[in-house]
Amino acid sequence: DLIFIVTISFILSVFLLVKFFASSLHSWKLVKCYRFGSGMTVAAVLLVPSIYNVHKFLEVSFYSWLYVIGLYTLISLGSMWSLLCTILMINNSGYKWERGTVFGLAETVGCIGKLFGILLSKYFYGWTLTSTSLWPFDASVYWYILGLVLYFSGAITSWLPRSILVSRSLLYMRAMYMIYNISMNTCI
């Protein structure tokens, strides 16, 4: 059952990403596009605890399966959307000859985050599953905290400089062109 849900949601996510990502990136710009993907993931992650209630209310019908597939599609689509925007922001943050270093640094920071995220989240998730507390401190607290962390990762983009929207190589070429024009005009 889980393999079916993941397969269908992955196929839907890739189709929707191919269909809508380029047009939204062109009309929304990079940071707004990242926030959209992050917001999609946050909304879906916060709704994950409701799966149990939907299955109980709809008695595991076709609609409850549609709900679960829709949630997992939103999670994977939002994650892919944010990942592509993150790669583009990293690409725009360095000059062409510095991209290897910048991507290496970003990968190192990402791996450190994955290390601590996986290390801490497995114990926290295990604790929430064995907890006998009432809502909101039952198994759903894990998903609420995950949604909060994802929300802050999207909110951090408001601190990014506006220069992240344009590739540094393009800015470098524009500056060289301006210097060339100024030098040609002063020589004449």
Summary of the structure (lengths in Angstrom):
residues: 188
radius of gyration: 21.7
end to end distance: 75.4
largest distance: 82.9
contacts: 493
relative contact order: 0.12
helix: 88%
strand: 0%
